[in-house]
Amino acid sequence: LVIPAQKIRIRLVGEDKNNTIITYDDYSGKGKISTYTSYSVLVQGNDFVAENLTFENSSGPVGQAVALHVEADRVVIKNCRIISHQDSLFTSADTSRQYYVDCYIEGTTDFIFGAATVVFERCHIHSKKNSYITAASTTQNQAFGFVFFNCKLTAELEFKKVFLGRPWRPFAKTVFINTEMGDHILPQGWSVWNKNDNHKQTFYAEYGSFGPGFVKEQRTEWSHQLTKKELKKYTLKNIFSGGNNWLPTN
């Protein structure tokens, strides 16, 4: 399903997120399909809203397989499920602002990735493998990348070696605020990307993390714990200000 750029202000509303399912089974390496074209749903039209739906890529553990790929600006996803394995949610364009609230997102490797400015509020993030949750590719000019507010991180019981994220690009920004972290999160929290130097210019931070997955003293030395003063700038108004002061409601 493609929502093209000329189709603005589209709203998709399901009756029940568990039973209203948009699904497909493409994946990178299937014919000429790449990660960027493996989506079940692609959103390019601005001011898109989805509620009470499941976005699913049902291809299984076959590599990169995107369930939801969003390039549009001013996108709101409410009470939805986003389900795949690797690369479940692609928050693509650096000009895009996206807001996910009360959503369930699951995957294996880098299953929340991209360059957009994105807020996740009260979301349940579930790992299905020992791997990485986020892979931000924030650009140098963006003030914010991924911001998680009051979320919950869980995993299948057998997995105990999950990182919060690794930097897909050098200026990756990811922040977890008041997030519950299960014992699957490794004490160091964050990882490098394939031994390159991307992490030297990243901003990875937390504030108010709690649960067995938060061990402040063992977090990697190049990550940050926000101060109360630094925390004040993490408001929806500041994060989404952009050129037209967009402010989504939840």
C-alpha positions in Angstrom: 0.0 0.0 0.0 1.4 3.4 -1.0 0.1 6.8 0.1 1.7 9.0 -2.5 2.9 12.5 -1.9 0.0 14.2 -3.6 -2.5 12.4 -1.3 -2.3 14.6 1.8 -4.4 14.5 5.1 -5.2 10.8 4.6 -6.6 9.1 7.7 -6.6 5.3 8.2 -8.7 4.0 11.1 -9.2 0.4 12.0 -11.8 -1.1 14.3 -9.3 -3.1 16.3 -5.5 -3.1 16.0 -5.3 -6.8 16.6 -7.8 -7.6 13.8 -7.4 -4.8 11.3 -4.1 -5.8 9.6 -2.3 -4.5 6.6 0.3 -7.1 5.6 2.7 -8.1 2.8 5.7 -10.3 2.5 8.4 -8.6 0.5 12.0 -8.4 1.7 15.4 -7.3 0.6 16.8 -9.8 -1.8 13.5 -11.0 -3.1 13.9 -10.3 -6.8 15.1 -6.7 -7.2 13.6 -5.6 -3.9 15.9 -3.7 -1.5 15.4 -2.6 2.1 14.0 0.7 0.9 11.4 -1.0 -1.3 10.5 -3.9 1.0 7.7 -2.1 2.8 4.2 -3.3 3.3 3.1 0.3 3.7 4.8 3.5 2.3 3.6 6.9 3.5 4.7 9.9 1.4 1.7 12.2 1.8 1.9 14.8 4.5 -0.4 15.0 7.5 -1.1 11.3 7.6 -2.8 9.7 10.6 -3.3 6.0 11.4 -5.2 4.6 14.3 -6.1 1.1 15.6 -4.2 -0.8 12.9 -1.5 -3.4 12.5 1.3 -2.8 9.9 2.9 -6.1 9.3 5.6 -7.6 7.1 5.0 -11.3 7.3 8.1 -12.5 5.4 9.7 -13.9 8.5 13.4 -14.0 9.5 14.8 -13.5 6.0 16.7 -10.2 6.4 15.5 -6.6 6.0 11.8 -6.5 5.7 10.0 -3.2 6.4 6.5 -3.2 7.7 6.0 0.6 7.7 8.1 3.1 5.8 7.3 6.8 6.4 8.8 9.7 4.4 6.0 12.2 4.9 6.0 15.1 7.3 3.6 15.6 10.3 2.6 12.0 10.7 0.7 10.6 13.7 0.4 6.9 14.4 -1.9 6.0 17.4 -2.6 2.7 19.1 -1.1 0.7 16.3 1.1 -2.4 16.0 4.2 -2.5 13.8 5.5 -6.0 13.3 8.3 -7.6 11.4 11.8 -8.9 12.1 14.7 -6.9 10.8 14.0 -3.2 10.0 10.4 -3.1 11.0 9.9 0.6 11.1 11.8 2.9 8.6 11.4 6.6 9.7 13.0 7.7 6.5 13.5 11.4 5.6 15.4 13.9 7.6 12.7 16.5 6.8 10.0 14.2 8.3 8.4 14.6 11.8 6.6 11.6 13.2 4.7 10.9 16.4 3.9 7.4 17.7 1.7 7.1 20.7 0.5 4.0 22.5 2.0 1.7 19.9 3.5 -1.7 20.0 6.6 -2.2 17.8 8.5 -5.5 17.6 11.5 -6.8 15.6 15.0 -8.2 15.7 17.8 -6.0 14.4 17.7 -2.2 13.9 14.0 -2.4 13.9 13.5 1.3 14.4 15.8 3.1 12.0 16.1 6.2 9.8 16.8 9.9 9.7 13.5 11.4 10.7 12.7 13.4 13.9 10.5 11.0 15.8 8.8 10.9 19.2 7.6 7.6 20.7 5.3 8.1 23.7 4.0 5.3 25.9 5.1 2.7 23.4 5.9 -0.9 24.0 9.1 -1.9 22.2 9.7 -5.7 22.0 12.9 -7.4 20.9 12.8 -10.8 19.2 16.5 -11.4 19.1 19.8 -10.5 20.8 20.5 -7.4 18.7 19.9 -3.7 18.4 16.7 -1.7 18.9 17.4 1.6 17.1 19.7 2.6 14.2 19.3 6.4 13.8 20.8 8.2 10.9 20.1 11.7 12.1 21.8 14.4 10.1 24.2 17.0 11.5 21.7 19.8 11.1 18.9 18.2 13.1 18.5 19.1 16.8 16.6 15.9 17.6 16.5 12.3 16.3 14.6 9.6 18.1 13.0 10.5 21.5 11.3 7.9 23.7 9.0 9.1 26.5 7.5 6.7 29.1 8.1 3.6 27.0 8.5 0.0 28.0 11.3 -2.3 26.6 10.7 -6.0 26.6 12.1 -9.2 24.9 11.4 -12.8 24.4 12.6 -14.6 27.7 15.6 -16.3 26.2 17.2 -13.1 24.9 19.5 -11.1 27.3 21.9 -9.2 25.0 20.1 -6.3 23.4 21.5 -2.8 22.8 19.4 0.3 22.9 20.9 1.4 19.6 23.8 1.8 17.3 24.6 4.8 15.0 23.8 4.1 11.4 25.3 7.5 10.5 27.8 9.7 12.4 25.4 12.2 13.9 22.8 9.8 15.2 20.7 11.1 18.1 18.6 8.8 20.4 17.2 9.6 23.8 15.2 7.5 26.3 13.3 9.4 28.9 11.5 7.7 31.9 11.7 4.3 30.1 11.3 0.9 31.7 14.0 -1.4 30.6 13.9 -5.2 31.0 16.9 -7.4 31.8 17.5 -8.0 28.2 19.2 -4.6 27.9 23.0 -4.9 28.2 24.6 -2.9 31.0 26.6 -0.8 28.5 23.4 0.2 26.8 24.8 1.4 23.4 26.9 -0.1 20.7 29.2 1.1 17.9 28.4 0.4 14.2 30.7 -2.3 12.9 33.8 -0.8 14.6 33.7 2.5 12.7 33.9 5.9 14.3 30.2 6.9 13.9 29.7 6.9 17.7 32.2 9.7 18.2 29.7 12.3 16.9 26.5 10.7 18.2 24.3 11.9 21.0 22.9 8.9 22.9 21.3 9.8 26.2 18.9 8.8 29.0 16.9 10.3 31.8 15.0 8.5 34.5 15.6 5.0 33.0 14.5 2.2 35.4 14.3 -1.5 35.7 16.9 -4.2 35.5 18.2 -3.1 32.1 19.4 0.2 33.5 22.9 0.1 35.1 24.1 3.7 35.2 27.6 3.0 36.2 28.2 0.6 33.3 26.8 2.7 30.5 29.3 3.2 27.7 31.5 6.2 28.3 30.4 8.1 25.2 26.7 8.1 26.1 25.0 10.7 28.4 22.7 11.0 31.4 20.7 14.1 30.9 20.6 16.7 33.7 17.3 18.3 34.8 18.3 21.4 32.9 19.0 19.5 29.7 15.7 17.6 30.1 13.7 20.8 29.8 14.3 21.1 26.1 12.7 17.7 25.4 9.1 18.9 24.8 6.9 18.1 21.8 6.9 21.8 21.0 10.7 22.0 20.8 11.2 18.7 19.1 8.6 19.2 16.4 9.0 23.0 16.0 10.4 22.9 12.4 9.3 25.6 10.0 5.6 25.6 10.9 5.5 24.8 14.7 3.6 21.6 14.2 2.3 20.2 17.6 0.5 16.8 17.5 -2.0 15.9 20.1 -2.3 12.5 21.8 
